[in-house]
Amino acid sequence: MVKEPILVLKGITKEFPGVKALQSVDLEVFPGEIHALLGENGAGKSTLMKIISGIIEPDSGSIVLDGKKVRFRTPREALNAGIALVHQELSLIPSLSVAENIFLGRWPRGIFGIDWSYINDRAQELLKKFDLRINPRALVRDLSVAEQQIVEILKAISQPHVKLLLLDEPTSALDV
């Protein structure tokens, strides 16, 4: 049985004033594949990921996700369709815990308010799944930058129905 691609980009073009960031880019991503986009600064890698994830719209070209033509106008639309993006810059809240950051905006409510034990338990399960030794109750400000980047990635993959994870230079925040 031939697999169908999860994502197909055809002729993606994007121009900014005085700069052609992307010119007729084609890409196919199949289930289970890992792709790396390599290029110099300004080559358009981040621009392409921002188009796929709904942050910016292409000037021309098409995006097909799971066999259906799509045009994301917001990151929420892309996320609801199963595309998660981890940005170069950290977007965690230092005064919140690891668990609170992973599930930020998705805190479940119980009879007595937010179900903190559920959030902490789910975060612990996620950390254990990837054999990570980070306390889900630890404040993000007390983590190393590398650990914070891991939390960013966990935050993205914890989203419901993620089928495509985009990492836009996730190690750029690391000082190595």
N, C-alpha and C positions, 0 to 999 in steps of 0.2 A: 504494500500500500504506500503510495506516494504522499508524503506530508505536504500540507499546504503551509505557506508562510503565515506567521502571525502578523507581520508588518511588511507592507510593500510601499516604498516611496518611489515615485516616478516624476522626474523632471522638476524637482523642488528647486526653486529659485527665490532668492531674497536679496534685495538691494536696500542699502541705507544711503543717505545723501553722500554722493561721491565714492561709494564703496559697493562693489558687487560681492556680498558675503558668500553667497551660494549660487552656483550656476548649473542648472540641470542635473541635480544630484539624484541618483537612483540607488536604492538599497533594498535588499530582501533579508528578513530575519525569520528563521524557522525555529520551531519549538526546541528548546534545549541548547541553542547556539549561544555562543559568546562572541561578541564583536568588539573590536577596539578601533576607534577612529584616531589616526595619528596625523599630526601636522603641526606646522609652526603656529606661533601665536597669530591670531587673526585669520587663520585658515577656514574658519566657519564651523568648527566642531560644536562649540557651545550654541551657536545660532541654530544648527540642525536639531540639537536636543531640545532647544526651546520651542522650535516649531512642532516637533513630535509631541511634546508635553503641553501644548496649548498656550504657552506664554506669549508667543508671537505668531502671526499668521504668515504663511508664505505668500509671495507675490504671484507665483504660479506653480503648477504641479499638483500632484494628487497623493493622498495618503489613504491606504487601504489597511484596515485592521480587521483581522478575522474574516476576510473576504468581503467586507463592507466598506464602501468609500466613506470616509469621515473627514470632517473639518472642525477641529477643536478651536473654539473661540476663547476658552478659559482653561486654566490648569485643572479646575474642578471637573470639567467635561472629560479631559484626558484621564484624570484619576478615576472617575466613575467608569470609564471604559477599560480600566486595568493598566494604565501606564503611570508609573511612579518615577519621579526624578529626584536624585540627590544632587543638590547644587554644590558648587565649589565652596561657597561660603556657608559656615555653620548657621543654622537657624533655630538653635535650641534656646530655651529660657534657663539661664544659669541658676536661678533661685528655685527651680522646680526639680523634682527627683527624676531619675532615669525613667521610671515607669510613667510618671506624669507626662514627660516629654514624648515618649514613644506613642502614647495614646492621646496626645493633646488634641482637643476638639472632638474627641470621641469617648469621653468619660461616661461610663454607664451610670444610670441613676437607679437607685433602689428606693424603698419606702422612706428611708431616713436620709436621703440625699445621694451624693456620689458614692458609689460602691468601691471604696479604696482597696479593699482586700482583693476584689476581682481584678482590678488594674494591676496591683502588685503581683498577683499570682500569674496572670497572663504574661506580664513582662518577664517574670522568672522562667516561665516555660519557654519563651522565645530565646532568652539568653542561654538556657540549658541546651536547647535544640542546636545551637551553634557553638556549644562548649565554651561559652564566655563566662569569665569569672568577674562579673561586675554586679554589685549589689543594686537591685532595682530601686531600693529606697535611698540610695546615695544621691546627694545633690549634684547636679551636672557641673557646677562650678568647682567641685572637688575632684573631678576627673581630669586625666591627662587629655591633651588635644586629640591624641589617637583614639582614646576611649570615647570621646565626644563624637568623633567621626563614625565610630561603630554604632553609636546610639542613633545618629542620623540615618544610617543605612537600615537599622532595625525599624526605625519609624516608618521608612518607606515600604519595607516589605511586610509590615504589619497591617498595611491598608487592605481592606477586603478586595479579593479578586484580582490582585496584581498578577499580571501575566508578562509584563515587560518592565524591567528595571533599568533605568538609565542612570549612569554614574558620571557626572560631569566633573572630572578631575577630583574625585573624593579625597585624594591625599594632598591636595594643594594647601590645605590648612596645616599640614604637618611640617614641622621644622626639622628636616633630616639632612 
